[in-house]
Amino acid sequence: MSRAAEIAQDIERRIIAGDIPEGERLDEGRIAARFDVSRTPVREALRILVAGGMVEHLPRRGVFVRQPDVADLLDMFETMAEWEAVAGRLAATRMDAADIARLQEANARCAAAVEAGDTDRYYDENAVFHAIIYAGTGNVFLEQELRRLHDRLRPYRRAQLRQRGRMAQSLAEHRAITRCLREGDADGAADALRDHVAVQGVRIQGMLRPLRDRAS
């Protein structure tokens, strides 16, 4: 992982935890001093955060924390849950044996990350797992839209994995999804993927509501 990515992830965690409040300006110099780096990786980290939608760059003013509110986040997770259900339904009838093998390999790497207690590694392999399903739909438009929303929700999806027991639960959900896809069970795959994403929204709601209530 690059230094910029490490800095971006640290800022993500602090924003979601409420340590960096909504509307605060992210000062390059202070961040560089905190991490003992030049401003170059800090600027790249801020670009990563802007691209993910967690912060906003205002010309001649700087970069400010601009999180969506809880209702907007839940809307995005609800949308993603339904899109993933569509992806599961299509992939169940279109993925071949090689696709399933790649899915199982990605899941094995997820299992290794759970065993190691490595949240970041799990998140990366989880992204691969979902990308294989997206590609397996054979629908380029749906794949692109899912990837875009997946990236938009990245900080929150990563954060909920840090909750106790969530990685192991997610892995069990992956195994259920894989079983449905391997058996060509379109309805089962759709339901399993919908539930897999919907529970993330519920967990994020539980994480963020107390922080937003405390700030209001």
N, C-alpha and C positions, 0 to 999 in steps of 0.2 A: 504494500500500500504506500502511495506517495505521501510525502509530508503534508502537502496541501489537503489530501483526502483525510488524513488524520485530524488536521485542524478543523476541517469542515464537520467531521463527525463529532468532535468535542463540542463545537458550537451548537450543533443540532441537539445534542443531549442536554446542554445547559438551557437552551430555549424551551425544550419540551418540559424540562423539570421546573421551569419558572425562574431559574437563576438569572436569565437575561429577559427582561420584561418586554412585552409588546410595545413597539414604538421606539425602542432604544436604538441609538446610532452605534454601529459597530466600528470602532476606531482602529484603523490599521496599525498604528504605532503601538497601542496598548496590547493588541493581540500578538504582534511580533515580539514584544517584550515578554509576554506571558509564555510564549513557546521558544524564546531565544532563537529566533530566526529572522532573516531579512524580510522585507515587505513583499518580496516576489511570491513565495508560497502562500502568504496571507491573501494577496490579491486573487490568486488562483482559487483558494478556498472560498472566498466570497463569491467568485463567479460560479462555483459549484452550487452554493446555497441559493444564489439568485435563480439559476437554471431550475432548481428544484422547487422554487416558489416559496421558500421559507423566509426569505428576506427580499427586500425591494431596493433597487438602485435608483436614486433620484439624482439626476444630473446637477452638478455643482453643489450638491448637499451631502451626498454620501450614501451609505448602505444602512437600511433600517429594518428592524424585525417587523415582519408583516405576516403573521400566521392567519390562516383561515379560522373562523370561529368554529365551535364544536358542531353546530348544525350543518355548516358547509362540509366539514370533514365527514360527518355521517352520511351526507348526501353522496359524497364521492365514494365512500366505501360501499354504500348500497348499490350505486351504479356499477362499481367494479365487481361486486358479488354477482350481479345479474349477467354482466358481460363474460365473466369467467364461467358461469353456468352454460352460456351459449357455446363457449370454447370447448367445454367438456363434452357437450352433446355432439358437436361436430367432430372433435378429435377421436371420440370413441368409435366412430365409423370410418375414420380416415387414417389413423396412425397404423403403421405396419410394425412387424416384429422388431426391426432395427430401431424404430422410434421408442418402442417400449423398453428395449434393452438400454438405450441411453437414459431413459427416465429412471430406470432402476439403478443405474450407475450413479446418477445425480443424487438419488435418494440414499444410496449407500454412503456417499460423501456427507450428506446431511446427518446421517446416523453417527458418523465419525466425529462430526462437529459437536453433536449432542454429548457424546461420550467425553469429549475434551472440554466441554463447557465453554466452547468458543462461539459466542453470539455472532460476531462479525463474519466468521467463516460460514456459519449456518446461513446467515442472510445471503451471502454470495451464492452458495450452492442452491438455496431456495429459489433465488432469481433464475438460475439455470433451469431448475425443475419446471418452473412456470413457463419459461421461454420455450422449452421443448413442446409443451402442450400448445402454446400459442401457434408455433410453427406447424404443429400437427393438425391444426384446423384446416389447413389448405386455403385459408381466407386471409389474403394479405392485408386488406383494409382492417379487419378485426384485430389481426396481430399487431399492426401499427398502433391502433387506438389503445389496445391493452398495454402495450409497452409504454406508451406516453402516460397513461394514468398510473401505471405501476411506478414509474419514475417520480411522478408528482407526489405519490404517497410514501415514497421511500423512507423519509425520516421517521414517519409514524409507524410503518410496518417494522422497521428495525427496532424502534423503541419498545414495542409491545413484546418482542421476542426476549427482552431482558427481564420480563416478569417471571417470577418463580414458576417453574413447571411448564412454561409456554412452549419452549423448544421441543420437549418430549411430546407434548400434545400435538404440536404442528406436525411432527414426524409421523405420529399415528394417523393423522388426517391425510398426509401424503400417501401413506401405504394404502389407505382405503380408496383414495383417488386412483392410484396406480392399478389396484385390483379391478376397479370398474372399467378403466380404459383397456386393460389387458383382455377382459372378458367381453368387450364391445357393448357394455351396458351403458347406453347413452343417457337414460334417465338417472341412473345411479351416479354416473360421473358428473352430471349437471348438479344434482343435489349435493354431492360431496364437495364440489368446488365452491358452490354458493355458500354452504355452511362454513367452509374453511376461511373464506374472506369475511363473511358476516361477523364471525366471532372476533376478528381483529378490530372491527369497528366498535364492537361492544367494549373490548378491552381499552381501546384508545379513549373512548368516552369516559370510562372509569378513571383513567389516568389524568385526563385534562380537566374535567369538570371541577374538581376541588381546587385546582390551581387557578382557573378562571374565576371561580366564585370568590376565592381569597383576594384576587386582584381587583375585583369590582367593588 
